[in-house]
Amino acid sequence: MLLRKTIRAAEDICGHRFRDPELLSAALTHPSAVEGQPVGASYERLEFLGDSILGAIVAHDLFLMFPQMDEGELTRFKISLVSGDMLSRVSAELGIGELISFGTSELGTGSRGMHSALENVYESLVGALYLDGGLEPAHEFVTRTLKPHMSADLASVPVVPKSRLQEVVQAQGKEQPIYKLVGEDGPAHEPTFTAVVMIDGVRAGRGQGSSKKAAETAAALDALARLGDIKSTSNEPAKG
């Protein structure tokens, strides 16, 4: 189990004192730190549970908070709010990255893999809170940490960004977007991919993700923001 100091710091972030600190310890443990141990020793199973609970909480809150939105708007809003980029950003703001336990195979890699780890740990914390205290502490944590980011602008983010980008460039009489994988970092079990999208031979967007598809989607969103079709959903501008 993690050091008591780390557990207490995580409890402060969660706003909950755990009856079972081992749940919280697992939620903060990267798989590389417990290789060869039972799968429950890392955050993977808690992440699976937390993902579903997070989606239900966000759907419930958006339904009540934005009665004027239709199903499509609510769907786009929810997808944007629980996206990997958003959860990673919120986790970093909360200081969760400093509490994650990594194995030796991850040491020295710097920020590589941290993006997906922050996303995964946010979800695992939701799962741990639910198991330890029920829906109330999980709901409180999600609402407190995501509410500052609940901008109605997120409802305009397309559910399928690559399809939307294709529609936009076709309407402008331009060539079809071409996606290129330009980078792959991190360990084999948790890579971070970087992709760019080219339009008429010019780089129009750049994005990163835990899969090639996710990286291309992020690149499409960046391009849509640069074309003025949506507002930017990322604090990190594309380079180059």
C-alpha positions, 0 to 999 in steps of 0.5 A: 500500500502507498505511504500514509502521507500519499493516501491522506493527500489523495483523500483531501483531493477526493474530499472523503476519508476512506474506510478501506485505504487499500481501495484508494491505494490501488486507484493510484497505482499504475500497472507497471508498479505491480507487475506480476501481482493480482490485477486488482492491485492497480487501477485497471479494474477500478477504472472500468467501474469508474468510467461507467459511474462517471458517465451516469453522473455526468449524464444526470447532472447535464440533464438537470442543469441544461433543460433547454438542450436536446438529446444531441446537444447533451450527448456532445456535451457529455462526450466532451466533458468525460473525454481523455483530454478533459479528465487529464487536464482536471487531474493535473489541476488537482495535483493527482499526477504527483500521487500516482505510483509508477513502476521502474519501467516508467521511471525516466520517461518524463511526461510520456504516458502521464496523459493517459495515466491521469485520465485513468486515475481520475476514473479509478478514483470515481470507482474507489469512491463509489465502492467505499462510500456509495454514490454520494461521495463519487457524485460530489467529487465529479460535480466539484471537479468537473462543474467549473468546466461545464461550459455550454460551448462543449455541446457544439463539439461534434460527436464524430470530429473526423466526419465533421471536418470532412464536411467542412472542407468539402463545403469549402471546396478543399481536398479530403483531410489526410491523417498522418501518424508522426509520433509514438512515445511511452511503453508498449502497454500504454503508448501515446500517439501523435497525429497531424491532419493535412488539408490541401498539403498544409498541416491544419491540426495536431493531436495526441491520444492513447490510440491512433484513432484517438490521436486522429480525433484530437487532430480533427478537433484541433483543425475544426477549432482553427477553422472556426467551426468549434471553440478550442477544447484544449489548452495546448496549441498545435505546434508548427 
